[in-house]
Amino acid sequence: MTHIIEFENVTKTFRTPSGEVTAVDDVTLGIRPGEVFGIIGYSGAGKSTLVRLVNGLERVSSGRLVVDGVDISTIRERELRPVRARTGMIFQQFNLFRSRTVAGNVAYPLKVAGWPKARRDARVAELLHFVGLLDRAHAYPDQLSGGQKQRVGIARALATSPRILLADESTSALDPETTRDVLDLLRRVNRELGVTIVVITHEMEVVRAIADRVAVLDAGRVVEQGTVFDVFSNPRSDTAQRFVGSVLHDRPDAESLERLRSAHPGRIVTARVVDGSRVGAVLSDAGAHGVRFEIVFGGIGSLQARSFGSLTLELTGPDDGVDAVIAALREVTEVEEPGADDGRHEELELEAAR
Ligand SMILES: Nc1ncnc2c1ncn2[C@@H]1O[C@H](COP(=O)(O)OP(=O)(O)OP(=O)(O)O)[C@@H](O)[C@H]1O
């Protein structure tokens, strides 16, 4: 099986008093067994609906959805049960039973599945050991920190040894340090137990920290998908560019650009930098064209031990020399002149007015 979850032209619509809402719009997406797959989008993009389709909490309106070898777009409600048992889920608000202890929460799905008490107790101990909460087995959720509650959520979701774990904004209620701990635990779930994880988030940092591949969702549609490195280092869609910009801050926004322009009279260009793009080598030859360069803005990050980001440069010198350096840069990477067509627009407007 190449995909453990496969969406093929899946659409989900809801009928509401004010008309039909398309929450998931013609999504085609394949998630591979054993990977951590991120689904990122702003509020209302359709992320929760997309994962709820995977465990059958919502049914598809059209298209085909295959989960762990079962086409769940066509099967009846009661046939969904075994599929649900192979799919665990954790939530932003943890969704623990407040009246049950930590052990009682983790044991719950095993009870529902009819496990005898002795086997259940052994499994609960094993799970609590895995998530580092064995000593809190008899505590109640209200006595736990947010991070601990999510660990209980993870232990409970893993109780019946699912092949897939769906994590819906599982760290959004946590502070950054606790978020890192929970993401580390999810990584262990993936690596040590071989569980495929689908992480739904509106935070690019979460995707960066844990996912192998990512899909960017906008208004119910997948607008971009690929390895996290590819989407981070070369985001194509506006939505992906906004998400990446939110963590890397590598490109000047309009206001910063204005400030740069007034402080730097030379030509301003932004060059994309990825591993081996040889931007440095081109710049070190700039002097041969009588051109000086200054780095005026930029950010380089690293992901999976590879660098990426962009540098904004001021180039000063004779026009043909600057042109030659920009041409040489374009040979090794993507180069933009931010707002370079602003002046051209003004010229065109002037021409039109004449
Ligand atoms: N049960 C429902 N009935 C009607 N509309 C719904 C229902 N569930 C979701 N929607 C609508 O579908 C769209 C996508 O919602 P969804 O909750 O999947 O997005 P999301 O990306 O998870 O957003 P958020 O992060 O805010 O939860 C929204 O316009 C939402 O109002």
The ligand as an SDF file (V2000), in Angstrom:
LIG
                    3D

 31 33  0  0  0  0  0  0  0  0999 V2000
  -21.1460   20.8230   11.2440 N   0  0  0  0  0  0  0  0  0  0  0  0
  -21.0340   21.9040   10.4700 C   0  0  0  0  0  0  0  0  0  0  0  0
  -22.1130   22.5360    9.9910 N   0  0  0  0  0  0  0  0  0  0  0  0
  -21.9900   23.6250    9.1990 C   0  0  0  0  0  0  0  0  0  0  0  0
  -20.8170   24.1680    8.8340 N   0  0  0  0  0  0  0  0  0  0  0  0
  -19.6980   23.5920    9.2760 C   0  0  0  0  0  0  0  0  0  0  0  0
  -19.7350   22.4360   10.1290 C   0  0  0  0  0  0  0  0  0  0  0  0
  -18.4530   22.0830   10.4090 N   0  0  0  0  0  0  0  0  0  0  0  0
  -17.6610   22.9710    9.7910 C   0  0  0  0  0  0  0  0  0  0  0  0
  -18.3940   23.8780    9.1050 N   0  0  0  0  0  0  0  0  0  0  0  0
  -17.8870   24.9880    8.2720 C   0  0  0  0  0  0  0  0  0  0  0  0
  -16.8980   24.4670    7.4220 O   0  0  0  0  0  0  0  0  0  0  0  0
  -15.8100   25.3630    7.2890 C   0  0  0  0  0  0  0  0  0  0  0  0
  -14.5220   24.6820    7.6990 C   0  0  0  0  0  0  0  0  0  0  0  0
  -14.5710   24.4390    9.1140 O   0  0  0  0  0  0  0  0  0  0  0  0
  -13.4520   23.6370    9.8990 P   0  0  0  0  0  0  0  0  0  0  0  0
  -13.8240   23.6510   11.3400 O   0  0  0  0  0  0  0  0  0  0  0  0
  -13.2230   22.3470    9.2440 O   0  0  0  0  0  0  0  0  0  0  0  0
  -12.1820   24.5700    9.6590 O   0  0  0  0  0  0  0  0  0  0  0  0
  -10.8240   24.6250   10.4610 P   0  0  0  0  0  0  0  0  0  0  0  0
   -9.7830   24.9130    9.4480 O   0  0  0  0  0  0  0  0  0  0  0  0
  -10.6760   23.4220   11.2970 O   0  0  0  0  0  0  0  0  0  0  0  0
  -11.0140   25.8990   11.3630 O   0  0  0  0  0  0  0  0  0  0  0  0
  -10.7800   26.0810   12.9220 P   0  0  0  0  0  0  0  0  0  0  0  0
   -9.2990   25.9820   13.0980 O   0  0  0  0  0  0  0  0  0  0  0  0
  -11.3220   27.4350   13.1950 O   0  0  0  0  0  0  0  0  0  0  0  0
  -11.5400   24.9640   13.5690 O   0  0  0  0  0  0  0  0  0  0  0  0
  -16.1610   26.5800    8.1080 C   0  0  0  0  0  0  0  0  0  0  0  0
  -16.7570   27.5310    7.2680 O   0  0  0  0  0  0  0  0  0  0  0  0
  -17.1670   26.0320    9.1070 C   0  0  0  0  0  0  0  0  0  0  0  0
  -18.0500   27.0430    9.5120 O   0  0  0  0  0  0  0  0  0  0  0  0
  1  2  1  0
  2  3  1  0
  2  7  2  0
  3  4  2  0
  4  5  1  0
  5  6  2  0
  6  7  1  0
  6 10  1  0
  7  8  1  0
  8  9  2  0
  9 10  1  0
 10 11  1  0
 11 12  1  0
 11 30  1  0
 12 13  1  0
 13 14  1  0
 13 28  1  0
 14 15  1  0
 15 16  1  0
 16 17  2  0
 16 18  1  0
 16 19  1  0
 19 20  1  0
 20 21  2  0
 20 22  1  0
 20 23  1  0
 23 24  1  0
 24 25  2  0
 24 26  1  0
 24 27  1  0
 28 29  1  0
 28 30  1  0
 30 31  1  0
M  END
$$$$
